[in-house]
Amino acid sequence: MSTRIYIDGQVTGPEEAKISIFDRGFLYGDSVYEVLRTSRGHLVDFERHLERLQRSADGLALRLPDVAIVRSAIRDCLAAADNEESYLRIVVTRGCGEVGLDTSLAGGPTLIVIAKPLVLPSDEMYASGVAVRLVNVQRTSAKAVDPSVKSGNYLNNILALAEAKRAGDYEAIMCDREGWIAEGSSSNIFLVEGELISTPNLSVGLLAGITRQRVIELAAGLGLRVEETRLLPERLRDADEAFLTSSIRGVLPIALVDGKALRGGAPGKTSAAIMEQYQAFLSRVGQAS
Ligand SMILES: Cc1ncc(COP(=O)(O)O)c(C=O)c1O
């Protein structure tokens, strides 16, 4: 079990992996990235993550290395790390250059891949749910750093999470400037009211989570429909159940919103059914030849 990093064409250990202080990823968060996991050594939703990496890069007019290089870097890094299950982070920065905001100063992309042992939330968190808080920090507008771009510029989300942590909660839920719920600091959110499952519409301005999309498809397989819509904070506070999704967490039930317990429990009946479907999906990925 180990952490291995691909950088500058080499796979190394964490101590040897160094980046230039003139790299724009370091200086400005001028980068895009993806995070995913393995299931029995198979990357989960790999092609969807690669597609989103390309969309993020397009959104910032950032040039990616050739996809064959990205694929072989990932393969080499995972093989060298040799973990039972890995967490994988793919980062592409706009590269190094003279200090200055002008993107034409960048010399060309820097590719970094990090493979480390996968650490999931605790069993207790899946069994009893987590606490979330609707925070004052707003999700940036699509006219600023577009939330649909998975960029390395995460200060807004860091501030949102810090606000939730100060209140003793696990995850921050951000709204847009008009007050519509957008997403968590590193997760998407779903709520359940009776038979109805809802999640914020992408048009609010949020990351099109790979797990969010997978959950929408798995819910359909159960004969459940997920409405993508605009949701106000009251809907979440008054919901029967709610859950978070992300590639590393999968489906994580929410027990408390702003300190108040959701009446349907955590996980509630519907959340538990979706958690089970997601687990079955991970098993299918793990059995792929
Ligand atoms: C802001 C934000 N929203 C949502 C997610 C969940 O996305 P995914 O399911 O693709 O991991 C993440 C993941 O890191 C995130 O950073």
The ligand as an SDF file (V2000), in Angstrom:
LIG
                    3D

 16 16  0  0  0  0  0  0  0  0999 V2000
  -18.0110   21.2430   -5.6840 C   0  0  0  0  0  0  0  0  0  0  0  0
  -18.2580   19.7930   -5.8870 C   0  0  0  0  0  0  0  0  0  0  0  0
  -19.5120   19.3650   -6.1510 N   0  0  0  0  0  0  0  0  0  0  0  0
  -19.7850   18.0680   -6.3460 C   0  0  0  0  0  0  0  0  0  0  0  0
  -18.8000   17.0950   -6.2520 C   0  0  0  0  0  0  0  0  0  0  0  0
  -19.1360   15.6530   -6.4960 C   0  0  0  0  0  0  0  0  0  0  0  0
  -18.7470   15.3010   -7.7980 O   0  0  0  0  0  0  0  0  0  0  0  0
  -18.3820   13.8000   -8.2200 P   0  0  0  0  0  0  0  0  0  0  0  0
  -19.5860   12.9660   -7.9470 O   0  0  0  0  0  0  0  0  0  0  0  0
  -18.0680   13.9110   -9.6580 O   0  0  0  0  0  0  0  0  0  0  0  0
  -17.2160   13.3810   -7.3790 O   0  0  0  0  0  0  0  0  0  0  0  0
  -17.4840   17.4920   -5.9950 C   0  0  0  0  0  0  0  0  0  0  0  0
  -16.4160   16.4890   -5.9160 C   0  0  0  0  0  0  0  0  0  0  0  0
  -15.3220   16.7630   -5.5200 O   0  0  0  0  0  0  0  0  0  0  0  0
  -17.2040   18.8700   -5.8080 C   0  0  0  0  0  0  0  0  0  0  0  0
  -15.9590   19.2950   -5.5510 O   0  0  0  0  0  0  0  0  0  0  0  0
  1  2  1  0
  2  3  1  0
  2 15  2  0
  3  4  2  0
  4  5  1  0
  5  6  1  0
  5 12  2  0
  6  7  1  0
  7  8  1  0
  8  9  2  0
  8 10  1  0
  8 11  1  0
 12 13  1  0
 12 15  1  0
 13 14  2  0
 15 16  1  0
M  END
$$$$
